[in-house]
Amino acid sequence: MYAEITAKNLKEEVNRTFGKNFTNVSSANLEEFLKKHNAKLKAPKAKNTCKCDKLIEILKKKHILLDSEVKYINS
C-alpha cells in the first residue's frame, strides 16, 4: 500500500484526509482511501458539451470531418 500511495503521489492527500503522515494511518483506513481514489479514477467522466459540439456534428454529417478526426477532437 505504501508503494502505491508513493507511486500515485497521494502522500499529501492522505495527510489532508487523515491529518497525519500516511505511515501513521491504519492499513484499513489506507485500503479504504485507495479504493475510493481508484473508484474516482475509473468512474466515467461526464462529456463536456459546448457550442462547438453542434458544429462538429454538422461537419461530420456533411462528410467534412472523418470519424477519426471527431474522435481526436473529443479526446
For each residue, the residues with C-beta under 8 A, 3 or more apart:
1: 4 5 27 30 31 34
2: 5 6 22 23
3: 6 7
4: 1 7 8 34
5: 1 2 8 10 11 14 22 30 34
6: 2 3 9 10 11
7: 3 4
8: 4 5 37
9: 6 12
10: 5 6 13 14 22 33 34 37
11: 5 6 14 15 21 22
12: 9 15 16
13: 10 16 17 37
14: 5 10 11 17 18 21 22 25 30 33
15: 11 12 18 19 20 21 22
16: 12 13 19
17: 13 14 33
18: 14 15 22 25 29 33
19: 15 16
20: 15 24 25
21: 11 14 15 24 25
22: 2 5 10 11 14 15 18 25 30
23: 2
24: 20 21
25: 14 18 20 21 22 29 30 33
26: 29 30
27: 1 30 31
28: 31 32
29: 18 25 26 32 33
30: 1 5 14 22 25 26 27 33 34
31: 1 27 28 34 35
32: 28 29 35 36
33: 10 14 17 18 25 29 30 36 37
34: 1 4 5 10 30 31 37 38
35: 31 32 38 39
36: 32 33 39 40
37: 8 10 13 33 34 40 41
38: 34 35 41 42
39: 35 36 42 43
40: 36 37 43
41: 37 38
42: 38 39
43: 39 40
44:
45:
46:
47: 74
48:
49: 53
50: 53
51: 54 55
52: 55 56
53: 49 50 56 57
54: 51 57 58
55: 51 52 58 59
56: 52 53 59 60 65 70 73 74
57: 53 54 60 61
58: 54 55 61 62
59: 55 56 62 64 65
60: 56 57 63 64 65 67 70
61: 57 58
62: 58 59
63: 60
64: 59 60
65: 56 59 60 69 70 73
66: 69 70
67: 60 70 71
68: 71 72
69: 65 66 72 73
70: 56 60 65 66 67 73 74
71: 67 68 74 75
72: 68 69 75
73: 56 65 69 70
74: 47 56 70 71
75: 71 72
